[in-house]
Structure formats: structure tokens, C-alpha cells
Amino acid sequence: MEMHCPRCSSEHPYEDGGLWVCPECGHEWSAHAPAEQAAEDEQSVVRDANGTVLADGDSVTVIKDLKIKGASQVIKGGTKVRGIRLVDGGGGHNIACRIAGLGDMNLKSEFVKKA
């Protein structure tokens, strides 16, 4: 069985203990659990309310009015947010951004759509 690196497709990975190691990109993976790796990669993908994949630097539009926890202000539906950053925030908040007039905050991807 010839193994290829799942990240860079190198033909030169080698087995080290229970892991495979790519000498070109340094990626390590288990040959015994490719389904687990695929599931983990799928979970790390952030999608908007319509299922579109989001990436760092994208612009998004808020799809409904959102109350800001601990404040009397709201983010109005239709507000455009530029230059988002994908983060692994607590409570399902996976987008970090700066909203004009409100400052830095985290949003859930289920309440935005890609602009």
C-alpha cells in the first residue's frame, strides 16, 4: 500500500510508531482512522446560514436583529461586517469581527450570510 500525504499529496511519507509523517510539510496522521480525520476536517469548516463555507477575511451580512449580551444595543439585520476572522470561541461563537459603532465582538455563523 503506497501512502500519500493527505495535506500536500507528497509520495514520501514514512511510518513512525503508529503515525505517518510527511517530511515535506511536517503533517502527521494516523493511517488507522482516515474517517475520523475526515470528520474532524468537516467539523472545522465554518458555514453561514445558507451553507456557504466562510473563510478569514470574508464579508458577511447579519440576517436578523441580534441582541448584544450585557448591553441595551442590538445589531440590526442587514448590517454588513467586513474582514471576519474564524475562531474557536466559546458558546458556538465562531466569528470574530469589528462592527462599526459597536466595536469588537463574536458572532455565531448561523446568524450571518456571505456577502
Buried (B, 14 or more C-beta within 10 A) or exposed (E): EEBEBBEEEBEEBEEEEEBBBBEEEEBBBEEEEEEEEEEEEEEEEBEBBEEBEBEEEBEBBBBEEBEEEEEEEBBEEEBEBEEBBBBEEEEEBBBBBEBEEBEEBBBBBEBBBBE
